[in-house]
Amino acid sequence: MGRLSSIALLVALAGCRFNTRGISPADASLLERGADRPSSEAGDGSLDRPGDARGEQAARDLLSDLPPTPPLVPPPYLASKDGWGLRLPLIESGENLTGLWLSPTGPAWAVGEGGRILHSAAYGRDWRIVDFPVNENLRAVSGSSPANVWIVGDAGTVLRYDGKTLTALSPSTGADLYAVHAFSPNEVWIAGDAGTLLRFDGTSFLPLAAPTSNLRGVFGLSPAEVWAVGANGTMLRCSGATATKESSGTSLQLNAVWGASAKDLWAVGTVGTILHYDGTSWSPATSPTGSTLSALHGTAAGEVRAVGATGTVVRYSAGAWKLEPIPDTTASLHAIAASSAGNVLVAGTYATLRRFDGAAWSKLSLRPSTALNAVRKVGGEVWAVGNSGLVLRSGVGGWQIIDPPSATTDLRALWAASPAEVWVAGEYGFAARWTSSTGWTKSTTGFTASLYGLWGRSSSDLWAVGNYGRIIHYDGTDWSDPAPSYSGTFYGVHGNATTIVVGGSSSRVISFDGSTWSNTDLFANTHYRSVWCDASGKAWLVGDGGALAYSDGSAFALRSWGTNLLGIFGLSSTQLWAVGDGGVILAIDGNLNQATMESDTAENLAAIHGSSATDLWAVGSSGTILHHDDRLP
């Protein structure tokens, strides 16, 4: 499958135009400050469900003990020409990942079919698609540092990332390349089909004479002793320009080799084959599986894992190999990488990505398939809520799921008093409050009306709106229903220091100035889905049929876009954005003039929020998360 075809299949893009770009200065600054460090706790940034805030503090404690990440120029991420890029880009689907590399300082790379290249600045927790013109299947990735990463694949494909630029090199071979091991920028070994064995010396690719068997794995502890393995039990020991065939004791295909020392190496292959080298000879080890083993990695002499077909993971510990099942995983695993015993990644078919944190395996940084309905940028974090009680948070260590207690219904609304206090609301009157000190607490509204909008001036002055004409208020202790009786459904609420504005079904707009409620049926035959107000009392509403309404406090004006608009957000009365069906994103000025921004997605976008024009977030159907981080509208 070609690269653009696979992207279209994965994220339903249409009419795409891509540019080469990096991440924002803010993101780069986070990298330089070392804000992408791992945690060993459950809430460490993998898509787990800790249910409290303990993981954040553990992550911060660990960060304080780690050196800063050296500044790098991230690889060019895939984005629209207007700077919107997909975050958490993968849903477990038909795409195969075949190679992984993980730096102890944070950056991680994954490669796969159709030229797929993924990069993460945060230990594999927040993957982004790298924009690079390669269509060949990529097979392996290796690095000696975050500024020296090598990728190989079919038809002689070799790519090098030097910390600033991703570049294609010409190794003078058309063979499919399956393995790479980088010692330094001037010492890289590559292996592939038909006995292809190459050594890069910093200037040229030097071929080594080798048997014509297909080679599948290469590894070395030093350039003076490199091992390559492959079909028919091929085992090569290499040094300099010489490759010597060694006896492996098997005729089965060997797929990977790794070792902790010159007298402690392992090789794995088909039919569960596991071999050990003691410095003198290779001998078979007792294997707990008959499944093909495809990749091998370890963090110490007595801590080694191999992965393979149908989700197989075997672990060598305490002197024996044992099965280590990953829950809910039957996909074939093709790659494994580790930066420590508490940070192990595996990848495979159907875009499978899993992480072992030292205690348990969890699903890692894959986009949820459920719809996201609201988003909020608060401080250095991004929060999003969606169907089936889903709450996503991106902060220390990347993205994680932190579902509130007893929330199995769809969550529709989100508001944050501060980075330390976040509120969510949804179906059947559900509301919950999260604080950094206590985690989640359910807030009993006393109403069964589903809640679709949430906004407040403070944690003791909070408004929620929903069906049955409900407009309810929280005073810091209890919820009440202070508004007159209205019919229909309200979807959006926003306000300023003195006034709130509510939009709803049948073109209804409600305002409250602290003493008087006003009701306007504005421009019939639309449902207003979202509201935004500035400090002076001006209000903007968007809704079905592309309705875009504006009020200066005394009169309304209306423009129509034609496509349903579902969310609106502004930084000022002259700088607003609206999102809607089919991936529509509009940049709006103070006169309701609109400019379309290319989002490169056909998913329906439900909400938008941000901290600046270069830090905007939009969410929508199929777990879509878009980030605009380096271009003005």
Sequence and secondary structure as in RCSB ss.txt:
>XXXX:A:sequence
MGRLSSIALLVALAGCRFNTRGISPADASLLERGADRPSSEAGDGSLDRPGDARGEQAARDLLSDLPPTPPLVPP
PYLASKDGWGLRLPLIESGENLTGLWLSPTGPAWAVGEGGRILHSAAYGRDWRIVDFPVNENLRAVSGSSPANVW
IVGDAGTVLRYDGKTLTALSPSTGADLYAVHAFSPNEVWIAGDAGTLLRFDGTSFLPLAAPTSNLRGVFGLSPAE
VWAVGANGTMLRCSGATATKESSGTSLQLNAVWGASAKDLWAVGTVGTILHYDGTSWSPATSPTGSTLSALHGTA
AGEVRAVGATGTVVRYSAGAWKLEPIPDTTASLHAIAASSAGNVLVAGTYATLRRFDGAAWSKLSLRPSTALNAV
RKVGGEVWAVGNSGLVLRSGVGGWQIIDPPSATTDLRALWAASPAEVWVAGEYGFAARWTSSTGWTKSTTGFTAS
LYGLWGRSSSDLWAVGNYGRIIHYDGTDWSDPAPSYSGTFYGVHGNATTIVVGGSSSRVISFDGSTWSNTDLFAN
THYRSVWCDASGKAWLVGDGGALAYSDGSAFALRSWGTNLLGIFGLSSTQLWAVGDGGVILAIDGNLNQATMESD
TAENLAAIHGSSATDLWAVGSSGTILHHDDRLP
>XXXX:A:secstr
  HHHHHHHHH   S  B      HHHHHHHHTT     SSTTSSSS    SSHHHHHHHHHHTTS         
 B  BTTSEEEES   SSS  EEEEEE TTS EEEEEGGG EEEESSTTSSEEEB     S EEEEEEEETTEEE
EEEGGGEEEEE SS EEEE  S  S EEEEEEEETTEEEEEEGGG EEEE SS EEE    SS EEEEEEEETTE
EEEEEGGG EEEEETTEEEE   S  S EEEEEEEETTEEEEEEGGG EEEE SS EEE   S  S EEEEEEEE
TTEEEEEEGGG EEEEETTEEEE   TT  S EEEEEEEETTEEEEEEGGG EEEE SS EEE S   SS EEEE
EEETTEEEEEEGGG EEEEETTEEEE   TT  S EEEEEEEETTEEEEEEGGG EEEEETTTEEEE   S  S 
EEEEEEEETTEEEEEESTT EEEE SS EE  S    S EEEEEE SS EEEEEGGGEEEEE SS EEEEE SSS
  EEEEEE TTS EEEEEGGGEEEEE SS EEEEE SS EEEEEEEETTEEEEEEGGG EEEE TTS EEEE  S
  S EEEEEEEETTEEEEEEGGG EEEE S   
